[in-house]
Amino acid sequence: MTDLAVTYRGYADRAQADADAATLENVRERNQRAAQAWMQMAERQERTDRGRAVRESAAAAARAELHPEQQPN
């Protein structure tokens, strides 16, 4: 998990805690929506990071195949 995704999850936890502590329904709902949005951003960031890792791995493999003499021992 990336630092950014961890940060987003922290914001989601905080928003959920604020929702749980809220006495007004509209404040509770607003914070619950915020918590959901932060969780979605964390999940999106994790998907992006996984995709990036796959692309970087494929690019490294392609470079190794094209230039095997340049690979570290």
N, CA, C and O atoms as a Maestro MAE file, in Angstrom:
{
 s_m_m2io_version
 :::
 2.0.0
}

f_m_ct {
 s_m_title
 :::
 protein
 m_atom[292] {
  # First column is atom index #
  i_m_mmod_type
  r_m_x_coord
  r_m_y_coord
  r_m_z_coord
  i_m_residue_number
  s_m_chain_name
  s_m_pdb_residue_name
  s_m_pdb_atom_name
  i_m_atomic_number
  :::
  1 25 0.854 -1.169 0.000 1 A "MET " " N  " 7
  2 3 0.000 0.000 0.000 1 A "MET " " CA " 6
  3 2 0.903 1.236 0.000 1 A "MET " " C  " 6
  4 15 1.923 1.289 0.688 1 A "MET " " O  " 8
  5 25 0.502 2.202 -0.776 2 A "THR " " N  " 7
  6 3 1.318 3.411 -0.858 2 A "THR " " CA " 6
  7 2 1.032 4.358 0.293 2 A "THR " " C  " 6
  8 15 0.018 4.250 0.982 2 A "THR " " O  " 8
  9 25 1.946 5.278 0.475 3 A "ASP " " N  " 7
  10 3 1.746 6.290 1.506 3 A "ASP " " CA " 6
  11 2 0.481 7.100 1.239 3 A "ASP " " C  " 6
  12 15 -0.240 7.465 2.167 3 A "ASP " " O  " 8
  13 25 0.220 7.377 -0.032 4 A "LEU " " N  " 7
  14 3 -0.963 8.162 -0.384 4 A "LEU " " CA " 6
  15 2 -2.243 7.407 -0.036 4 A "LEU " " C  " 6
  16 15 -3.178 7.987 0.516 4 A "LEU " " O  " 8
  17 25 -2.285 6.133 -0.354 5 A "ALA " " N  " 7
  18 3 -3.467 5.330 -0.011 5 A "ALA " " CA " 6
  19 2 -3.645 5.241 1.507 5 A "ALA " " C  " 6
  20 15 -4.768 5.283 2.009 5 A "ALA " " O  " 8
  21 25 -2.549 5.120 2.220 6 A "VAL " " N  " 7
  22 3 -2.615 5.081 3.685 6 A "VAL " " CA " 6
  23 2 -3.169 6.403 4.210 6 A "VAL " " C  " 6
  24 15 -3.997 6.423 5.121 6 A "VAL " " O  " 8
  25 25 -2.707 7.499 3.631 7 A "THR " " N  " 7
  26 3 -3.197 8.822 4.031 7 A "THR " " CA " 6
  27 2 -4.693 8.929 3.779 7 A "THR " " C  " 6
  28 15 -5.437 9.406 4.636 7 A "THR " " O  " 8
  29 25 -5.136 8.488 2.610 8 A "TYR " " N  " 7
  30 3 -6.561 8.544 2.289 8 A "TYR " " CA " 6
  31 2 -7.376 7.707 3.269 8 A "TYR " " C  " 6
  32 15 -8.455 8.120 3.693 8 A "TYR " " O  " 8
  33 25 -6.864 6.536 3.626 9 A "ARG " " N  " 7
  34 3 -7.580 5.685 4.581 9 A "ARG " " CA " 6
  35 2 -7.642 6.352 5.959 9 A "ARG " " C  " 6
  36 15 -8.634 6.218 6.676 9 A "ARG " " O  " 8
  37 25 -6.595 7.058 6.313 10 A "GLY " " N  " 7
  38 3 -6.613 7.800 7.572 10 A "GLY " " CA " 6
  39 2 -7.681 8.877 7.574 10 A "GLY " " C  " 6
  40 15 -8.384 9.070 8.566 10 A "GLY " " O  " 8
  41 25 -7.796 9.581 6.447 11 A "TYR " " N  " 7
  42 3 -8.847 10.596 6.327 11 A "TYR " " CA " 6
  43 2 -10.226 9.946 6.405 11 A "TYR " " C  " 6
  44 15 -11.143 10.497 7.015 11 A "TYR " " O  " 8
  45 25 -10.369 8.779 5.789 12 A "ALA " " N  " 7
  46 3 -11.654 8.073 5.839 12 A "ALA " " CA " 6
  47 2 -11.989 7.671 7.264 12 A "ALA " " C  " 6
  48 15 -13.132 7.806 7.700 12 A "ALA " " O  " 8
  49 25 -10.993 7.178 7.991 13 A "ASP " " N  " 7
  50 3 -11.228 6.793 9.388 13 A "ASP " " CA " 6
  51 2 -11.651 7.997 10.220 13 A "ASP " " C  " 6
  52 15 -12.554 7.909 11.052 13 A "ASP " " O  " 8
  53 25 -10.984 9.119 9.982 14 A "ARG " " N  " 7
  54 3 -11.312 10.346 10.733 14 A "ARG " " CA " 6
  55 2 -12.741 10.811 10.412 14 A "ARG " " C  " 6
  56 15 -13.499 11.180 11.310 14 A "ARG " " O  " 8
  57 25 -13.096 10.787 9.121 15 A "ALA " " N  " 7
  58 3 -14.443 11.206 8.729 15 A "ALA " " CA " 6
  59 2 -15.498 10.275 9.333 15 A "ALA " " C  " 6
  60 15 -16.564 10.726 9.750 15 A "ALA " " O  " 8
  61 25 -15.195 8.973 9.377 16 A "GLN " " N  " 7
  62 3 -16.144 8.028 9.965 16 A "GLN " " CA " 6
  63 2 -16.269 8.260 11.466 16 A "GLN " " C  " 6
  64 15 -17.365 8.177 12.019 16 A "GLN " " O  " 8
  65 25 -15.158 8.550 12.122 17 A "ALA " " N  " 7
  66 3 -15.206 8.851 13.558 17 A "ALA " " CA " 6
  67 2 -16.037 10.107 13.806 17 A "ALA " " C  " 6
  68 15 -16.812 10.165 14.760 17 A "ALA " " O  " 8
  69 25 -15.872 11.115 12.942 18 A "ASP " " N  " 7
  70 3 -16.673 12.325 13.069 18 A "ASP " " CA " 6
  71 2 -18.152 12.020 12.849 18 A "ASP " " C  " 6
  72 15 -19.017 12.579 13.523 18 A "ASP " " O  " 8
  73 25 -18.435 11.124 11.893 19 A "ALA " " N  " 7
  74 3 -19.827 10.739 11.641 19 A "ALA " " CA " 6
  75 2 -20.408 10.022 12.860 19 A "ALA " " C  " 6
  76 15 -21.545 10.272 13.259 19 A "ALA " " O  " 8
  77 25 -19.617 9.137 13.438 20 A "ASP " " N  " 7
  78 3 -20.094 8.389 14.606 20 A "ASP " " CA " 6
  79 2 -20.358 9.307 15.799 20 A "ASP " " C  " 6
  80 15 -21.235 9.035 16.619 20 A "ASP " " O  " 8
  81 25 -19.596 10.391 15.889 21 A "ALA " " N  " 7
  82 3 -19.738 11.312 17.024 21 A "ALA " " CA " 6
  83 2 -20.794 12.391 16.780 21 A "ALA " " C  " 6
  84 15 -21.186 13.098 17.708 21 A "ALA " " O  " 8
  85 25 -21.247 12.515 15.555 22 A "ALA " " N  " 7
  86 3 -22.175 13.593 15.217 22 A "ALA " " CA " 6
  87 2 -23.549 13.362 15.862 22 A "ALA " " C  " 6
  88 15 -24.041 12.237 15.945 22 A "ALA " " O  " 8
  89 25 -24.134 14.451 16.307 23 A "THR " " N  " 7
  90 3 -25.479 14.362 16.880 23 A "THR " " CA " 6
  91 2 -26.531 14.786 15.857 23 A "THR " " C  " 6
  92 15 -27.691 14.388 15.956 23 A "THR " " O  " 8
  93 25 -26.133 15.583 14.886 24 A "LEU " " N  " 7
  94 3 -27.060 16.013 13.847 24 A "LEU " " CA " 6
  95 2 -26.998 15.052 12.668 24 A "LEU " " C  " 6
  96 15 -25.916 14.669 12.224 24 A "LEU " " O  " 8
  97 25 -28.161 14.667 12.168 25 A "GLU " " N  " 7
  98 3 -28.224 13.690 11.084 25 A "GLU " " CA " 6
  99 2 -27.509 14.183 9.829 25 A "GLU " " C  " 6
  100 15 -26.794 13.417 9.184 25 A "GLU " " O  " 8
  101 25 -27.697 15.459 9.475 26 A "ASN " " N  " 7
  102 3 -27.059 15.954 8.251 26 A "ASN " " CA " 6
  103 2 -25.537 15.967 8.378 26 A "ASN " " C  " 6
  104 15 -24.838 15.735 7.392 26 A "ASN " " O  " 8
  105 25 -25.025 16.229 9.550 27 A "VAL " " N  " 7
  106 3 -23.571 16.206 9.776 27 A "VAL " " CA " 6
  107 2 -23.059 14.768 9.698 27 A "VAL " " C  " 6
  108 15 -22.012 14.503 9.107 27 A "VAL " " O  " 8
  109 25 -23.803 13.850 10.296 28 A "ARG " " N  " 7
  110 3 -23.433 12.437 10.248 28 A "ARG " " CA " 6
  111 2 -23.395 11.942 8.807 28 A "ARG " " C  " 6
  112 15 -22.443 11.276 8.402 28 A "ARG " " O  " 8
  113 25 -24.427 12.267 8.032 29 A "GLU " " N  " 7
  114 3 -24.488 11.827 6.638 29 A "GLU " " CA " 6
  115 2 -23.370 12.444 5.805 29 A "GLU " " C  " 6
  116 15 -22.780 11.771 4.960 29 A "GLU " " O  " 8
  117 25 -23.084 13.704 6.037 30 A "ARG " " N  " 7
  118 3 -22.006 14.377 5.299 30 A "ARG " " CA " 6
  119 2 -20.666 13.696 5.572 30 A "ARG " " C  " 6
  120 15 -19.881 13.458 4.653 30 A "ARG " " O  " 8
  121 25 -20.416 13.388 6.833 31 A "ASN " " N  " 7
  122 3 -19.156 12.732 7.181 31 A "ASN " " CA " 6
  123 2 -19.098 11.297 6.677 31 A "ASN " " C  " 6
  124 15 -18.022 10.810 6.330 31 A "ASN " " O  " 8
  125 25 -20.224 10.620 6.632 32 A "GLN " " N  " 7
  126 3 -20.242 9.267 6.073 32 A "GLN " " CA " 6
  127 2 -19.943 9.306 4.572 32 A "GLN " " C  " 6
  128 15 -19.221 8.455 4.053 32 A "GLN " " O  " 8
  129 25 -20.502 10.296 3.887 33 A "ARG " " N  " 7
  130 3 -20.198 10.450 2.453 33 A "ARG " " CA " 6
  131 2 -18.720 10.753 2.245 33 A "ARG " " C  " 6
  132 15 -18.092 10.225 1.327 33 A "ARG " " O  " 8
  133 25 -18.175 11.600 3.100 34 A "ALA " " N  " 7
  134 3 -16.748 11.927 3.005 34 A "ALA " " CA " 6
  135 2 -15.905 10.677 3.237 34 A "ALA " " C  " 6
  136 15 -14.932 10.441 2.520 34 A "ALA " " O  " 8
  137 25 -16.272 9.880 4.228 35 A "ALA " " N  " 7
  138 3 -15.522 8.649 4.510 35 A "ALA " " CA " 6
  139 2 -15.559 7.708 3.312 35 A "ALA " " C  " 6
  140 15 -14.542 7.112 2.958 35 A "ALA " " O  " 8
  141 25 -16.720 7.572 2.691 36 A "GLN " " N  " 7
  142 3 -16.829 6.726 1.508 36 A "GLN " " CA " 6
  143 2 -15.975 7.254 0.367 36 A "GLN " " C  " 6
  144 15 -15.318 6.480 -0.330 36 A "GLN " " O  " 8
  145 25 -15.981 8.560 0.174 37 A "ALA " " N  " 7
  146 3 -15.181 9.160 -0.900 37 A "ALA " " CA " 6
  147 2 -13.689 8.936 -0.657 37 A "ALA " " C  " 6
  148 15 -12.955 8.608 -1.590 37 A "ALA " " O  " 8
  149 25 -13.235 9.108 0.580 38 A "TRP " " N  " 7
  150 3 -11.821 8.876 0.888 38 A "TRP " " CA " 6
  151 2 -11.448 7.417 0.659 38 A "TRP " " C  " 6
  152 15 -10.366 7.134 0.145 38 A "TRP " " O  " 8
  153 25 -12.323 6.484 1.031 39 A "MET " " N  " 7
  154 3 -12.039 5.062 0.805 39 A "MET " " CA " 6
  155 2 -11.953 4.757 -0.685 39 A "MET " " C  " 6
  156 15 -11.095 3.986 -1.113 39 A "MET " " O  " 8
  157 25 -12.835 5.356 -1.473 40 A "GLN " " N  " 7
  158 3 -12.785 5.144 -2.916 40 A "GLN " " CA " 6
  159 2 -11.483 5.681 -3.497 40 A "GLN " " C  " 6
  160 15 -10.892 5.063 -4.383 40 A "GLN " " O  " 8
  161 25 -11.037 6.829 -2.999 41 A "MET " " N  " 7
  162 3 -9.772 7.382 -3.482 41 A "MET " " CA " 6
  163 2 -8.606 6.468 -3.106 41 A "MET " " C  " 6
  164 15 -7.687 6.284 -3.903 41 A "MET " " O  " 8
  165 25 -8.632 5.899 -1.913 42 A "ALA " " N  " 7
  166 3 -7.570 4.978 -1.493 42 A "ALA " " CA " 6
  167 2 -7.553 3.747 -2.389 42 A "ALA " " C  " 6
  168 15 -6.491 3.305 -2.826 42 A "ALA " " O  " 8
  169 25 -8.723 3.199 -2.660 43 A "GLU " " N  " 7
  170 3 -8.811 2.017 -3.521 43 A "GLU " " CA " 6
  171 2 -8.347 2.328 -4.937 43 A "GLU " " C  " 6
  172 15 -7.654 1.522 -5.558 43 A "GLU " " O  " 8
  173 25 -8.725 3.485 -5.446 44 A "ARG " " N  " 7
  174 3 -8.289 3.899 -6.775 44 A "ARG " " CA " 6
  175 2 -6.766 4.052 -6.827 44 A "ARG " " C  " 6
  176 15 -6.128 3.646 -7.799 44 A "ARG " " O  " 8
  177 25 -6.192 4.638 -5.777 45 A "GLN " " N  " 7
  178 3 -4.739 4.804 -5.723 45 A "GLN " " CA " 6
  179 2 -4.037 3.455 -5.701 45 A "GLN " " C  " 6
  180 15 -3.007 3.277 -6.350 45 A "GLN " " O  " 8
  181 25 -4.591 2.509 -4.959 46 A "GLU " " N  " 7
  182 3 -3.997 1.174 -4.906 46 A "GLU " " CA " 6
  183 2 -4.077 0.485 -6.268 46 A "GLU " " C  " 6
  184 15 -3.124 -0.177 -6.679 46 A "GLU " " O  " 8
  185 25 -5.196 0.631 -6.969 47 A "ARG " " N  " 7
  186 3 -5.303 0.056 -8.321 47 A "ARG " " CA " 6
  187 2 -4.287 0.695 -9.253 47 A "ARG " " C  " 6
  188 15 -3.646 0.009 -10.049 47 A "ARG " " O  " 8
  189 25 -4.144 2.009 -9.152 48 A "THR " " N  " 7
  190 3 -3.173 2.721 -9.982 48 A "THR " " CA " 6
  191 2 -1.759 2.225 -9.698 48 A "THR " " C  " 6
  192 15 -0.982 1.994 -10.625 48 A "THR " " O  " 8
  193 25 -1.429 2.062 -8.430 49 A "ASP " " N  " 7
  194 3 -0.098 1.596 -8.045 49 A "ASP " " CA " 6
  195 2 0.164 0.174 -8.549 49 A "ASP " " C  " 6
  196 15 1.258 -0.129 -9.027 49 A "ASP " " O  " 8
  197 25 -0.848 -0.697 -8.440 50 A "ARG " " N  " 7
  198 3 -0.676 -2.065 -8.941 50 A "ARG " " CA " 6
  199 2 -0.464 -2.062 -10.448 50 A "ARG " " C  " 6
  200 15 0.407 -2.769 -10.957 50 A "ARG " " O  " 8
  201 25 -1.253 -1.273 -11.161 51 A "GLY " " N  " 7
  202 3 -1.091 -1.185 -12.613 51 A "GLY " " CA " 6
  203 2 0.274 -0.648 -12.997 51 A "GLY " " C  " 6
  204 15 0.895 -1.134 -13.942 51 A "GLY " " O  " 8
  205 25 0.739 0.346 -12.271 52 A "ARG " " N  " 7
  206 3 2.056 0.916 -12.537 52 A "ARG " " CA " 6
  207 2 3.141 -0.131 -12.316 52 A "ARG " " C  " 6
  208 15 4.075 -0.238 -13.111 52 A "ARG " " O  " 8
  209 25 3.022 -0.899 -11.243 53 A "ALA " " N  " 7
  210 3 4.020 -1.933 -10.948 53 A "ALA " " CA " 6
  211 2 4.058 -2.977 -12.061 53 A "ALA " " C  " 6
  212 15 5.133 -3.428 -12.457 53 A "ALA " " O  " 8
  213 25 2.892 -3.359 -12.563 54 A "VAL " " N  " 7
  214 3 2.830 -4.336 -13.653 54 A "VAL " " CA " 6
  215 2 3.492 -3.759 -14.904 54 A "VAL " " C  " 6
  216 15 4.280 -4.439 -15.562 54 A "VAL " " O  " 8
  217 25 3.173 -2.510 -15.231 55 A "ARG " " N  " 7
  218 3 3.771 -1.890 -16.431 55 A "ARG " " CA " 6
  219 2 5.276 -1.751 -16.287 55 A "ARG " " C  " 6
  220 15 6.014 -2.012 -17.237 55 A "ARG " " O  " 8
  221 25 5.738 -1.345 -15.120 56 A "GLU " " N  " 7
  222 3 7.178 -1.188 -14.909 56 A "GLU " " CA " 6
  223 2 7.896 -2.526 -14.976 56 A "GLU " " C  " 6
  224 15 9.007 -2.614 -15.500 56 A "GLU " " O  " 8
  225 25 7.270 -3.559 -14.452 57 A "SER " " N  " 7
  226 3 7.855 -4.892 -14.508 57 A "SER " " CA " 6
  227 2 7.936 -5.380 -15.954 57 A "SER " " C  " 6
  228 15 8.946 -5.950 -16.366 57 A "SER " " O  " 8
  229 25 6.883 -5.157 -16.710 58 A "ALA " " N  " 7
  230 3 6.882 -5.563 -18.118 58 A "ALA " " CA " 6
  231 2 7.927 -4.784 -18.904 58 A "ALA " " C  " 6
  232 15 8.600 -5.348 -19.767 58 A "ALA " " O  " 8
  233 25 8.068 -3.508 -18.616 59 A "ALA " " N  " 7
  234 3 9.067 -2.694 -19.311 59 A "ALA " " CA " 6
  235 2 10.472 -3.172 -18.968 59 A "ALA " " C  " 6
  236 15 11.335 -3.235 -19.843 59 A "ALA " " O  " 8
  237 25 10.709 -3.507 -17.709 60 A "ALA " " N  " 7
  238 3 12.021 -4.006 -17.300 60 A "ALA " " CA " 6
  239 2 12.325 -5.337 -17.977 60 A "ALA " " C  " 6
  240 15 13.451 -5.575 -18.413 60 A "ALA " " O  " 8
  241 25 11.328 -6.197 -18.065 61 A "ALA " " N  " 7
  242 3 11.516 -7.489 -18.730 61 A "ALA " " CA " 6
  243 2 11.821 -7.287 -20.217 61 A "ALA " " C  " 6
  244 15 12.673 -7.974 -20.781 61 A "ALA " " O  " 8
  245 25 11.126 -6.350 -20.838 62 A "ALA " " N  " 7
  246 3 11.374 -6.073 -22.256 62 A "ALA " " CA " 6
  247 2 12.781 -5.521 -22.464 62 A "ALA " " C  " 6
  248 15 13.463 -5.894 -23.418 62 A "ALA " " O  " 8
  249 25 13.212 -4.634 -21.573 63 A "ARG " " N  " 7
  250 3 14.580 -4.097 -21.682 63 A "ARG " " CA " 6
  251 2 15.614 -5.208 -21.514 63 A "ARG " " C  " 6
  252 15 16.613 -5.253 -22.231 63 A "ARG " " O  " 8
  253 25 15.362 -6.097 -20.563 64 A "ALA " " N  " 7
  254 3 16.292 -7.196 -20.319 64 A "ALA " " CA " 6
  255 2 16.378 -8.119 -21.534 64 A "ALA " " C  " 6
  256 15 17.447 -8.632 -21.863 64 A "ALA " " O  " 8
  257 25 15.254 -8.317 -22.182 65 A "GLU " " N  " 7
  258 3 15.231 -9.180 -23.367 65 A "GLU " " CA " 6
  259 2 15.963 -8.527 -24.542 65 A "GLU " " C  " 6
  260 15 16.654 -9.206 -25.303 65 A "GLU " " O  " 8
  261 25 15.813 -7.236 -24.682 66 A "LEU " " N  " 7
  262 3 16.459 -6.522 -25.784 66 A "LEU " " CA " 6
  263 2 17.954 -6.315 -25.564 66 A "LEU " " C  " 6
  264 15 18.738 -6.325 -26.513 66 A "LEU " " O  " 8
  265 25 18.341 -6.127 -24.300 67 A "HIS " " N  " 7
  266 3 19.730 -5.801 -23.973 67 A "HIS " " CA " 6
  267 2 20.216 -6.667 -22.804 67 A "HIS " " C  " 6
  268 15 20.453 -6.150 -21.713 67 A "HIS " " O  " 8
  269 25 20.366 -7.968 -23.021 68 A "PRO " " N  " 7
  270 3 20.767 -8.835 -21.897 68 A "PRO " " CA " 6
  271 2 22.163 -8.519 -21.376 68 A "PRO " " C  " 6
  272 15 22.465 -8.801 -20.216 68 A "PRO " " O  " 8
  273 25 23.010 -7.945 -22.204 69 A "GLU " " N  " 7
  274 3 24.378 -7.628 -21.764 69 A "GLU " " CA " 6
  275 2 24.428 -6.500 -20.753 69 A "GLU " " C  " 6
  276 15 25.433 -6.341 -20.061 69 A "GLU " " O  " 8
  277 25 23.369 -5.714 -20.652 70 A "GLN " " N  " 7
  278 3 23.348 -4.574 -19.739 70 A "GLN " " CA " 6
  279 2 22.747 -4.920 -18.377 70 A "GLN " " C  " 6
  280 15 22.599 -4.037 -17.533 70 A "GLN " " O  " 8
  281 25 22.405 -6.163 -18.152 71 A "GLN " " N  " 7
  282 3 21.780 -6.542 -16.899 71 A "GLN " " CA " 6
  283 2 22.837 -6.737 -15.812 71 A "GLN " " C  " 6
  284 15 23.917 -7.264 -16.083 71 A "GLN " " O  " 8
  285 25 22.531 -6.315 -14.586 72 A "PRO " " N  " 7
  286 3 23.482 -6.506 -13.480 72 A "PRO " " CA " 6
  287 2 23.643 -7.980 -13.162 72 A "PRO " " C  " 6
  288 15 22.720 -8.770 -13.362 72 A "PRO " " O  " 8
  289 25 24.797 -8.343 -12.673 73 A "ASN " " N  " 7
  290 3 25.067 -9.763 -12.343 73 A "ASN " " CA " 6
  291 2 24.603 -10.106 -10.975 73 A "ASN " " C  " 6
  292 15 24.752 -11.249 -10.541 73 A "ASN " " O  " 8
  :::
 }
 m_bond[291] {
  # First column is bond index #
  i_m_from
  i_m_to
  i_m_order
  :::
  1 1 2 1
  2 2 3 1
  3 3 4 2
  4 3 5 1
  5 5 6 1
  6 6 7 1
  7 7 8 2
  8 7 9 1
  9 9 10 1
  10 10 11 1
  11 11 12 2
  12 11 13 1
  13 13 14 1
  14 14 15 1
  15 15 16 2
  16 15 17 1
  17 17 18 1
  18 18 19 1
  19 19 20 2
  20 19 21 1
  21 21 22 1
  22 22 23 1
  23 23 24 2
  24 23 25 1
  25 25 26 1
  26 26 27 1
  27 27 28 2
  28 27 29 1
  29 29 30 1
  30 30 31 1
  31 31 32 2
  32 31 33 1
  33 33 34 1
  34 34 35 1
  35 35 36 2
  36 35 37 1
  37 37 38 1
  38 38 39 1
  39 39 40 2
  40 39 41 1
  41 41 42 1
  42 42 43 1
  43 43 44 2
  44 43 45 1
  45 45 46 1
  46 46 47 1
  47 47 48 2
  48 47 49 1
  49 49 50 1
  50 50 51 1
  51 51 52 2
  52 51 53 1
  53 53 54 1
  54 54 55 1
  55 55 56 2
  56 55 57 1
  57 57 58 1
  58 58 59 1
  59 59 60 2
  60 59 61 1
  61 61 62 1
  62 62 63 1
  63 63 64 2
  64 63 65 1
  65 65 66 1
  66 66 67 1
  67 67 68 2
  68 67 69 1
  69 69 70 1
  70 70 71 1
  71 71 72 2
  72 71 73 1
  73 73 74 1
  74 74 75 1
  75 75 76 2
  76 75 77 1
  77 77 78 1
  78 78 79 1
  79 79 80 2
  80 79 81 1
  81 81 82 1
  82 82 83 1
  83 83 84 2
  84 83 85 1
  85 85 86 1
  86 86 87 1
  87 87 88 2
  88 87 89 1
  89 89 90 1
  90 90 91 1
  91 91 92 2
  92 91 93 1
  93 93 94 1
  94 94 95 1
  95 95 96 2
  96 95 97 1
  97 97 98 1
  98 98 99 1
  99 99 100 2
  100 99 101 1
  101 101 102 1
  102 102 103 1
  103 103 104 2
  104 103 105 1
  105 105 106 1
  106 106 107 1
  107 107 108 2
  108 107 109 1
  109 109 110 1
  110 110 111 1
  111 111 112 2
  112 111 113 1
  113 113 114 1
  114 114 115 1
  115 115 116 2
  116 115 117 1
  117 117 118 1
  118 118 119 1
  119 119 120 2
  120 119 121 1
  121 121 122 1
  122 122 123 1
  123 123 124 2
  124 123 125 1
  125 125 126 1
  126 126 127 1
  127 127 128 2
  128 127 129 1
  129 129 130 1
  130 130 131 1
  131 131 132 2
  132 131 133 1
  133 133 134 1
  134 134 135 1
  135 135 136 2
  136 135 137 1
  137 137 138 1
  138 138 139 1
  139 139 140 2
  140 139 141 1
  141 141 142 1
  142 142 143 1
  143 143 144 2
  144 143 145 1
  145 145 146 1
  146 146 147 1
  147 147 148 2
  148 147 149 1
  149 149 150 1
  150 150 151 1
  151 151 152 2
  152 151 153 1
  153 153 154 1
  154 154 155 1
  155 155 156 2
  156 155 157 1
  157 157 158 1
  158 158 159 1
  159 159 160 2
  160 159 161 1
  161 161 162 1
  162 162 163 1
  163 163 164 2
  164 163 165 1
  165 165 166 1
  166 166 167 1
  167 167 168 2
  168 167 169 1
  169 169 170 1
  170 170 171 1
  171 171 172 2
  172 171 173 1
  173 173 174 1
  174 174 175 1
  175 175 176 2
  176 175 177 1
  177 177 178 1
  178 178 179 1
  179 179 180 2
  180 179 181 1
  181 181 182 1
  182 182 183 1
  183 183 184 2
  184 183 185 1
  185 185 186 1
  186 186 187 1
  187 187 188 2
  188 187 189 1
  189 189 190 1
  190 190 191 1
  191 191 192 2
  192 191 193 1
  193 193 194 1
  194 194 195 1
  195 195 196 2
  196 195 197 1
  197 197 198 1
  198 198 199 1
  199 199 200 2
  200 199 201 1
  201 201 202 1
  202 202 203 1
  203 203 204 2
  204 203 205 1
  205 205 206 1
  206 206 207 1
  207 207 208 2
  208 207 209 1
  209 209 210 1
  210 210 211 1
  211 211 212 2
  212 211 213 1
  213 213 214 1
  214 214 215 1
  215 215 216 2
  216 215 217 1
  217 217 218 1
  218 218 219 1
  219 219 220 2
  220 219 221 1
  221 221 222 1
  222 222 223 1
  223 223 224 2
  224 223 225 1
  225 225 226 1
  226 226 227 1
  227 227 228 2
  228 227 229 1
  229 229 230 1
  230 230 231 1
  231 231 232 2
  232 231 233 1
  233 233 234 1
  234 234 235 1
  235 235 236 2
  236 235 237 1
  237 237 238 1
  238 238 239 1
  239 239 240 2
  240 239 241 1
  241 241 242 1
  242 242 243 1
  243 243 244 2
  244 243 245 1
  245 245 246 1
  246 246 247 1
  247 247 248 2
  248 247 249 1
  249 249 250 1
  250 250 251 1
  251 251 252 2
  252 251 253 1
  253 253 254 1
  254 254 255 1
  255 255 256 2
  256 255 257 1
  257 257 258 1
  258 258 259 1
  259 259 260 2
  260 259 261 1
  261 261 262 1
  262 262 263 1
  263 263 264 2
  264 263 265 1
  265 265 266 1
  266 266 267 1
  267 267 268 2
  268 267 269 1
  269 269 270 1
  270 270 271 1
  271 271 272 2
  272 271 273 1
  273 273 274 1
  274 274 275 1
  275 275 276 2
  276 275 277 1
  277 277 278 1
  278 278 279 1
  279 279 280 2
  280 279 281 1
  281 281 282 1
  282 282 283 1
  283 283 284 2
  284 283 285 1
  285 285 286 1
  286 286 287 1
  287 287 288 2
  288 287 289 1
  289 289 290 1
  290 290 291 1
  291 291 292 2
  :::
 }
}
